[in-house]
Amino acid sequence: MHDEIWDSDMLPKHRLALGLFLLTLACFAHVCLCEFVGWDDQIFVTENPHVLGGLSGANIVWAFATQSAGWVPLTWLSLQLDATLFGPEAAWGFHLTNLLMHAVSVVLFFYLLERMTGELWPSAICAALFAIHPLRVESVAWVAERRDVLAMLLLMVTLAAYLHYASRPSLGRYALVVLSFGLGLAAKQMLVTLPFALLLLDYWPLYRLRLGQAGSKSASAQVLQAVPVTRLILEKVPLLAMVLAVSLLTFHHVQQVGGISSQVLLKDRLAVSLAGYLGYLEKTFWPANLAALYPFRVPPWWHALFAAALLVAITAALIRVGRSKPMLLVGWLWFVGTLFPVSGIIQMGSQSMADRYSYLPHIGLLITVVWGVGGLTVWQNARSQVQTTLVALIVVALGMLTWFQVWCWQNTETLFRHSLSVTKNNYTFHSGLSGLLAGQGIYEEAEHHIRRALDIAPEMARLHGDCGALMVRREKFQEAVVHLETALRLGLAAAETHYSLGVALNRLGRTDEAKQQLVKSIESWDSARPPEFFGRGVSIVPDHKASPHLMLCEMALRDGHPEEALASVERALTIKPDLEHGFQFKGIALGRLNRWADATTALQTALNLAPQNAVTQGYLAFAYDRQGKKDLAYREYADLLSRFSFWAQTSSDFAIKRVTKTAFRDPRLAEEIALQICEATQYKEPRWLDTLAAAQAARGDFTQAQQTVHTALKLAPSAELTQRLQVKLRLYEGKRALPVE
C-alpha cells in the first residue's frame, strides 16, 4: 500500500486517534437519551437490588458469588459503580459508561493495530469501520450488554500486555497478560477463544510464528524474534487452563437453568451455525433490518449447504494466499474462530444469531476486508482523492445507519416494535410487547400480540400462561382458565400460573378449585429455590409471593370468615411488610370482627403507604364512624369529597358491580362501600341511597332495602330516578334483589 491515502506522514497518529474517539461519540452520543429497556435490563439493573444498592461490601461479595448471568463479577461491579456514581435510576449514566468503554476500545484497537502492523491508514480505517458499524449498536445501546463493551476493553488491554510481553518476554510481563485476560473472562466468557487468537497474531502481524509467510512488514512496525512452535503453545497453556475452568463453570450454570436446548438435533444446530455465518457476512456488507432478536429457525438444507460451500471456498482461497498475504487469512480465521462458540452449534436461548455476537469477531473480518481491498490493483491504481472519497462515503453511510439504529433502542416499546417490523415469527417480542401494553392498560392491542405469539408457537407453555394472565385482567375468565390449564399441562408449573388460575376460577364461582390453585401457588413459592431472579427481577417477587394470600383473604371476607381472612393477610404482610393492600384488607377484616380501633390503625398505615388511595380513606372514615368519632369521620369524608370528586360515583359503580356481577359478587362489601358514600353525603343524596338499597337487598335484608328506598323518594329526586326507585321498590317488596349477570 504505497498510495497517498496510506501515507503515514499525512496526519499525526494521535490526531487520528482523537478523530476516531470523536467519531464514535458523534454516532452514539444520543444513546444517553435512551431509557432502560425491558429486555434483560431489569435483571441487570432496574429490578436488581444488588446493583441498585451500588458498591457495598455485601454487593461486592454477591457479584463474585452469583452466576445469574454466568460468572461475570467484573460486569456486576461496573454496574454497581454506575449506580453509585450516577444514581440507580439514571439510565443516561449507564449508557454513557457503555459508550465511553466502546470509544476507548476503538482508540486502543487503532493504536495496537498500527503498532503491530506499522500501517497507519489501514489501521485507522479498520478502527473506524469497527467503531461505527451498525452491528455495534446492540452492544453499546443495551445496558445489559455491559459484558460486551467491558470485555472488549479488557481484550484490548490483554492484547497490549501480550505485545509488551512478546517484544521482550519476562515472567512479570507474562503475569500482566494472565491478569488482564482473567479480568476479561470475569467480564464475559466470550473471550475463551483468545488463546487461539493469540496464536494467529503470532503468525501475523507479530511474525513470532514463522511458517514461510512473506507478507511485507512496515518499517515502523515492531520486529519480533521468531519463537519455536512448542514454546508458543506452552505460553498459552495457563490461559487455556483458565478458559477450561471458566467454560466448565459456565456450562454447568447454563445447564442448571435450562439455557442449553437439548431438543435441537446436532444436524439442525450445524445448519443454524452455518447459516449464521452467512447472516453475519450479509449484515456486515448490508447492515439492514437489524433486530434485537432473530427468532430461532432451522434453515432449509440448500441454504446451509450454500453457506458451507461459501465458507469453505473463502477459507481455501485465503489459505492459498496465506503466505503472501497472511493478514487476510489471520483476519478471516479470527472471525470464524471467535464466532464459533456463539454460532449456534451449542444452542442457547431462542435466537438464531445476535448482533452483539459480532462484536469480537468483527475485528478479524474487518482486517481481512480493509487489507484485502487495499491490496487490490484497482484500488492501488486509483487516485488518492477517489480513495478518500470512497472511504468517507462508507464511513458517513455507516454512521448514519448507526445513528438511526440507536433510536430503535430509545425505550422498550420502540425496541420491540422495530424488531417485530424487521423479523418474522418473533413470538418472544410479540409476547413482550403484549406484556408492556397490558401494563399501560392498552388491553386490546396487548391481546392482539399475545394471540399472534400463540399463533406462531401454540405449544409454548409460557405464552399460554401470559395469555391466561391477560385474560384475567380483561375479565375473560372462562378463556383464562383454558389457557392457564393448558400452560400447566405443558409444564409451566409456575407459582404465578397457579395464582392466575385461582383468580379466574374464583371469579367463575368455582371457589373450592380456586382455593386449591392458590394453595398450590403458595406451595410453589415456598418450595422454590431462592434464585436471584424470577424472570422479571427480584424487587417484585414479594408482591407476587404475597398475592395468593391476599386473594385467600378476599375470598374469606366474602364468605364471612374474617378470622380466616385476618390470618391470610397477616401471612401476606410477613412476606411484604409494606404491602399497602395488605393493611387495607387487614383493616376491613378487623372491622368485620368489630375491632374498630385496631382496624383504624391498620387503615391509617395503609393510607400512609398510599395517600392517594380513596378506597382506604373511605374505610378509615367508616371505621371512625363505627367508633362514634363523628368529627374524625366527617373530616375524612369531607377531605375525600374535596380531593376526589369522582369518589362517590366510582364507589357506587363498584358497589353495584359487587351485587350484579357473578364474578365479583360480594354483597357485604357492597353495603360497606354504599354506607360510606351515604355517610359522606349525610344520607341526602338519593342516588347513593339507591345503591345502598341494592346492597341491602342483595344481602337478603329486603325490609331495610325498602326503608332506604322510601328515604330516597322523600328527597324529591328527578322524575327519572323516581321512576327507577319505584321499580326497585316493587322488586324489593317481592323479596327479590337486582338480577345477577
N, C-alpha and C positions, 0 to 999 in steps of 0.2 A: 504494500500500500504506500505508494510514493506520491499520491496526488496532494494537492494543496490542502484539501479539507482534512487530510490526516496529519498535516504538518504540526508537530508538537510545539513549534515556536509561535503559532498563531495567537494562542491565548494562554496565560499562565494557568497552571493546574488548579491553583486554589480558587481562582475566579470561576473556573468551570464547576468546581465542587459547590461553590456558593450558588451558582446558577441552577444546579441540579436540586439543591435544597429548596430554593425559592420556587422552582417549577413545581416541585412536589406539593409545597404548601398552596400554591395558586390553584392547582387542580383539585385539592382535597379540603381546602380551608372551611368550606361550608358544611363539612361533616360535623363541626362543632355546634351547628344549629339543629342537628338531628337528636331525636329522643332515644331512650332505651326502647328496644323492641321486644315484643312478647314471643321471642323465638330464642330461648335459652338465656337471654339476658336476665330473666327472673331468677334463674338458677345461679348465675354467676354474680349477680349484683342485687337486683331490686327486691328479691324476696329471700336473700341470704343474710341472716343476722351476723354471720362470721365475717362477712365483707362489709356490711353496713356499719358494723361496730368499729371499723377502722383497725389500725395496728394496735394490738394489745398482746400481752403475754399469752392469754388463753387462745386468741385467734391465730397467733403465730404457730402455737402448738397444733391447733386444728389444721392449719394449712399443710403441715408436714405429715399429719396422720391420716387425712381424708383421701379417699380415692373416688370422690363423687364424679369427677370428670377425668379419671385417670390420675396418676400421681404427678401433679403439676404444682408443687408448693410455691415455686417462684412466681407463677402466674397469679396464684391467690394473694401472695404478698404484695405484688404490684397493684392489684385491685384494692387491697386493704389500704395501701398507701394513698391511692387516689381518693378513697372515701375520707381519709384523714385530712388530706390537703384541700380538697375541693368541697367536701360535704357529700353525704351518701346519695343525695338526690340530684347532684349537679352532673347531668349527663354530659354536658359540654366538656367537663374536666376529664372524664374517662375517654371521650373521643379525642381530645387534644393529646393525651398521652399516647394513644394508638398512632395518631398522625405523626407525632414527633419521633416515635420509635421507628416508624417506616421511613421517614425522611432521613434520619441519621443512618439507617441501614443502607439507604441508597448512596449516600455520600461515602460510607465505608466501602461499599461494593466498588464504587468508582476508583477510590484510592488503591484498593487491593488489586483490582484488575489491571490498572495502569502500572502498578509497581511490579506485578508478576510478568506482564507481557511487554511493558515498555511502549505500548501503543496508546497514545493519549486520546485521540478522537474516537477510535472504535470503542474504547472503554467508556468514554462519555456517552456515546450514542446508546450503547448497551445498557448503561445505568439509567439513562433517560427513558428508554422503552420499558425497562423493568418498573421504573418508578410510577409511570402514569398509565400503564396499560389497564384497561377496564377490568381485567380479571383480578386486579389488586383491590378493587373496591370492597369486596366482601370481607377480606381480611382486615382492612383498615376501618371500615364503617361499622363493623359489627363488634360491639364491646366484648361479647362473649368469645370472640376470636383474638383476644389479647394474647392467647397462646401463640398465634402465628407471628405477630409482629415482634413479640418478645423473643421467641425462638430464633427468628431471622436476625435480630440484632446480636444475639449471642452466637449465632453461626458466624457472623462476620468477625466478631471478636475472636472466635476459635480459629478461623482462617488466618487472621492477623497473627495470632500466637503461633500457629503452625509455620507460617512463613518466617517468623522470627526464629523459631527453633531450627527449621530446615537450613537457614542461612549459616548457622553455627550451632550444631547440636550440643546440648548440655542437659543434665538432669533437671536443673532449675527451669530452663526454658520448656522442657517437656512437661513439667508439672503444671505450667501455665496452660498448656494445651488440654491436659486432663481436667483441670479445674474449670476452664471455660466450657468445655464440652459437657461436663457434668451439670453445670448450670443450665446449659441449653436443653439437656434432657429433662431437667426439672421444670422447664417451661412448656415443652411439648415433645412427645415421643417421636414425632415425625423425623427427628434428626438421627434416628437409628441407622440410617444408611450413610452417615457421614464418613465412617472409617473407610468404606469402599470408595466414596467420592474423593477422599484424600489421595488414594492410590491413583485416581485419574489425574489429579493435579500434579502428582509426582511425574506422570508421563508428559503432561503439558499443563501449564507453561513452565513448571519448575525444572523439568528435564532431569530430575533425580533418577528416574527410571529410564534408562536408555535402551530402547528396543529398535534402534535404527531409524527413528523418526528424524526427518530432515527439515522440518519446518523452521523457517528463519526466526531468529530471536533478535529483537531490537537491541541496539547498543545500550539503551538506557535501562534495560531490564536487568534484574539481578541474576547473575550467573552462578548456578549452584553446582556442586560436585556430584558426579554420578555415585549412586549408592547401590550395593547388591540387593537383588530382589528379596533375598531371605531377610535382610535387615529391615527393609521397608515393611515387610509383612509383620515381623516381630514388633516393630514400632506400633502397629495398630492393634496388637493383642490386648493390651489393657483397655483400649477404647471398645474393642469388641466384647470384652467381659462386662463392661458397663452396659453395653447395648443388650446383651443377653439377660442381665439382671432386670433391667427396666422392661424389656419385652415380656419376660415371664410374668412380672408383676402386673403389667397392663393387660396381658392376655387373660390372666386369672380373673382380674376385676371385670373385664368385659364379659367373660363367660358367666360370672356370678350374676350380673344384672341383665343377662339375656341380650347383650348388644351384638353378639355374633349370630347370624342366622344359620341354623343347621338344616334348613329346609331347602336351600338353594343348591342344586346339584353342581358338582365341580365343572362340568361342561358348560353350564349356564353362567357360572361365575367367570370362567375363562372367556366366554363370549362377551360378557359385560365389560371385562377388563380390556379386551382388545378394542371394542367399540369406544370405550372411554378414552383410550389413547388418541383415537381418531377425532373424538369430540374435542379434546384439548387442543389438538393441532388446528382444527377448524376454527375454534374460538380465539386462538392466537392470531390468526390472519384475518378473521372476520368476526370480531367480538360483538355479535348482535344477539338479542334475545337472552341476555344473561338473567339468571334466576337464582334465588336463594336456595332452591331445592329443585333438582331434576329428578322426577319420580323414577323409582327403580323399574326397569323393564329389561327383559331379555331380548336382545336384538335378533332379527332374522339370521339364519345361518350364513346367507350370502353376504350380509353386512359384516359379520365377524370375520368371514373368510377374506373379504376385501381388505379389512383393516389389518389382518395378519400379513397378507401379501405385501401391503404397503410398508408396514413396519420392517419386514424382512428385507424388502428391496432397499429402503433407505439405509438400514444398518449395513447391508452388504456393500452398498456403494461407498459409504463413509469408511468402512474398513479398508476398502480398496485404496482410498486416498489417504488413509490414516497416517502413513509415514511422511508423505509430502505435506499434508495439511492436518496435523494432529489436533488442532483446535476444533475442527469440525467434528471429528469422532468423539473427542472428550466431551464437548458440549452436548452432543446427542446422547451419549451413554449416561451422562449426568441426568439428563431429562428422563430417560427411560428408567434408570435405576432408582432415582429418588422418588419417582411417582409410583413405582411398583407396589409398595406396602398399602397405598390407599387407592389402588386402581380398581378395586372390586374383586380381586382374586380371593380376598377374605372379606365376605360381605358383612359390613357393619352399617346399621341404620337403614333408612328407606330410600337412599339416594343412589343413582347410577354413577354420578360424578358430582364434583363440587368445585366452584371457582377457587375456593380457598386452598384446595389441594394443589393448585398450580403454583403456589407462592414460592416454594423452594425449587421445584423442578424447572420453573421458567428461566432461572438463571442460566442453566446449561443450554436450553433451547435457543435463547436469545444470543448467546455467544456463537452458536452454530450459524444462526441467521445473519448476524452482523458481520462476522468474519467471512462467512460464505459469500455474501453479497459483495463485500469489499474485495474479495479475490477474483470476482468475475471480470473478464476482459472488458466487457461493455461498460462496467462501472469505472474501471480504471481509465478507460479512454474518454469518459465523459468530462466535461469542463467542471471546474470546482463550483461555479455558480449553479450548475444543474444539480450537482450532488447536494449542495447546501439547500437548495430549494426543495428537493425531494425529501430530504431528512426533515426539514422544517414542516413540510406539509403533513408528513406522517405523525410527527410529534403533536402538531396542532389538532389533527383529526382525533388522535387517541386521547388527547387532553380534553377535548370537547365531549367525547363519549363518556369519559370518566366523570366529568363534571355532572352530566345528566344522570349517570348511573348512581352517583352518590345520593341524589334526591329520592331515588327509589327507596332508600333506607331512612327516609325522614321520620317515619313512625311505623308502627306495626301494620296499620291499615294500608299505607302506601306500599309497604314491602309485600304483603300478601296479595294485594290486588295486582301489582305489577307481575309478580311471579305467576299468578294464575293466567294473566294475559299472554304470557310467552311460553307456557308449558301446557301439556295435555295430561288429563287423568291425574291431576295433582290433588288427591283426596286429602293429603295432610294439610294443605293450605286452605282447601275448602272447609275442612273441619275447624282449622284455626280461625279463619275469618268468621265462621258461624259463631264460635265462642266469643269473639271480640264484639260482634254486632249484638249478640244477646246481652252482653254486659252493658251495652249502650241503650238497651231497650228496643232495638230495631229487630223485632222478632220475626217479621215476615221474611225479610231478606236472610236472616240467620237460618230460618227453616229451609229456605231455598238451597243454601250452601251445604247444610248438613245432609239434605236429601241428595244433592249432587255427589257428595262424598260417598254416600251409601250406594248410589248407582255404580260408582267406579269400583268400590271394594265392599260388596254386600256381605262378605264373611268376616269383616273386620270387627271384632268384638268391641273395641274401644269406640268405634263410630256409632254402634247401636247404643252404647252407654251414653255418649254425648247427645245423641238424638233423643233418647228417653228423658234425659235431664231437661232438655229444651222443651219437650212436650209437656213436662210437668209445669214449667214456667208459663207455657201457653195455655195451661188448664185443659189440655187434651189428654186426660188421664188414662183413658182406655188404650189409646195408641202408645202412650208412655209405657204402660205395663207390657205391651207386646215387645217393644224394643229393649226394655230393661231385662225382661226374662230371656230374650234372645242373647243379650250380652252375657248373661250369667251362663247360659247353655254353651256359649262359645268359649267360656273360660275366663271371663272378666270378673273374677270374684273379688272385686274391689269394695272397700267399705262404703264409698260414695255411691256405688251402684245399688247396693242393698238399701242405702238410705233413700235414694230417689224412688226406688220401687216401693219402699214403705210409705212414702208420702203419697204416691199415686194410688196405692191400694187403700190408704186411709180416706182419701178424697172420694173413692168409689164406694165407701161404706164397708169395705172388706177389712174390718177392724182387726180381727184375730190374725189374718195373714200379714197385715201391716205391722203389727207388733212383732211378729216373728222376723220380718225383714229388718226392722230397726234393731232388734236384739242381735241379729247376725252382723249388722253394721258395727255395733259396739264391740262385739267379739273380734271382728276383723281388725279394728283399731287397736284393741288391747293385745292381740296376739302377734301383730305385725312387728317385725324387727324395726328398730328405730333408725330408719335411713335418714340421711341429712336432707334428702329431697323427695317429696311425694309427687314428682312430675310437674307441679306448679310452684315449687318452692316451699320453704318451711314456715314462713310467717303466717300463712293462712291455715296451717294444719290444726291448731287449736280450735278455730272456728268450725271447721268441718268435723272434727272429732266430737265437739260438743253438740252438734246439730241433732243427732238421733235422740240424745237425752232431752233436748228441748221439745222435739216432736212428741216423745212419750209424755212429757209434762202437759203439752197442749191437749193430747188425747185424754189424759187422766182428768184434766179440768172439765173437758166436755162431757165425760162420762160421770161426773160428780164424785170424783175421788181426789179431793185436794191434798190429803196426806201423801198419797202416791205421787201426785204432781210435784209436791214440795221436795220429796226425796229425789226425783229425777232432775229437777232444776239445780239442786244442791250439787249433784254429781257433775252437771254441766259447768257450774261455777268453780268446781275444783279443778277442772281442766283448763278453764279460761276465766280467771278471777275478775277480769274487767269486761265481762260479757254483758253489754247493756240490756239486750233482750232477756238474758237470764234473770237479772234483777227485776225487770218488768214482770216476767212470769212469776217470780218469787213473790212479788207484792200482791199479784192477783190471787195466788194460792193462799197466802196468809190472810188475805181479806175474806176468802171463802171459809176460812177457819175462824173468822171473827177475831183475828189477832191484828186489829187495825193499827195499833201503834207500831208493831213490827213491820206491817205492810207499808206504813208511811216511810219508815227508814229505808226499806228496800227500794221503794219507788223514787225516793229522793236521790238515792245512789244512782239509779238508772238515769234520772234526769240530769245529774251532774256529768255523767258519761256522755249523754247526748241531749244537750239543752234544747235542740230544735225538734225533739220528738213530742208532737202534740198528744199522741195517744197516752204516753207516760204521764204527761202533765194533767190530762183529763182524769186519769186514775188516781193521781195524787190528790186532786181536788175532791174526788169521790171519797177517798179514804178519810180526808179531813172532815167531810160532812158526816160520815158514819160515826166519827168520834165526837160529834157535836161541836166541832170547831168551825162554826159557820163563817166567821170572819176570814179565817185562813182559806176556807173553801171558796168563798166569794172572790177573794183576791186572786187565787189561781185561775178560777173560771174567767174573771174579767181580763186577766193577762192573756189567757188563751184566745179569747174573742178578739182582743186588740191586735195580737201578733199574727194570728192565723185566721183570717176572715173566712177561709174555706173549711175550717174545722168542723163546724156543726153539720154542714151538708155532707161532707165526706164521712163523718161518723154515722150519720143517718143512713147513707148508702151502704156503709159497711154492715150496720145492724140489720138492714133489710136483707142483704146478701146472706147473713148468717141464719135467717129464718126461711128463706125461699130457695136456697141452692143446696141440693143434696150433698155436694162435695164439701161444703163449708158449714153445714148446719150446726149451730150451737146457740140455742135459744137463751141460755143463761148468760152467755157473753153478750148477746144482742141486747138483752134487757139492761145489763150494766152500762153498756155504751149509750143506750137510749136515755137512761136515767141521768147520765152525765150531761147530755145536751139539754135535757129538760131543766135540770137544776141550774145550769149555766144561764138559762133564759127565764128562770123563775116560773116555769110551767105556764108561760104566757104566749108561747108560740105553738099554734095548733098543728103545724107540720111535724114538729118533733113529738108532740103528744100522739099523733097518728103512728109514728114509728114505735113509740113506747107501747102502744096498744097492740101492735102487731107482734112485738116480742112477748108480751104477756100472754097473748092468745097462743103463741107457739109453745109456751111453757105449760099450757093447759089451764091457765088462770083466766077463764073467759069472763067471770064476774068482774074482775079488776079491769080487764080489757074494755068491757062495756062502760064502766065508770070513767075510764080515761077518755074514751071517745065522746061521752057526754060532756066532759070538761072542755074538750077541744071545740065542740059545737057551740058552747056558750061564749066562746071568744070571737064569735062572728067572723068566721073565715070567709074566704072568697066563695062564690057560688060553686065553682068547680071543685074546690076542696070539700065544701059542704056535701056535695053530691057523693064524692068518694067516701067520705066518712060515714054517710048514711048507708051506703052499700056495705061497708065493712062492719058496721054495727049489726046489720041483719045477719051477716056471716057469723059474728061472734055470738049473737043470740041463739043461733043454731048450733053453737058449740063446734064451730069449725074455724080453723086458723087459715092464714093465707096459703094458697096452694104451693107445694114444693116442686121445683123442677128437678 
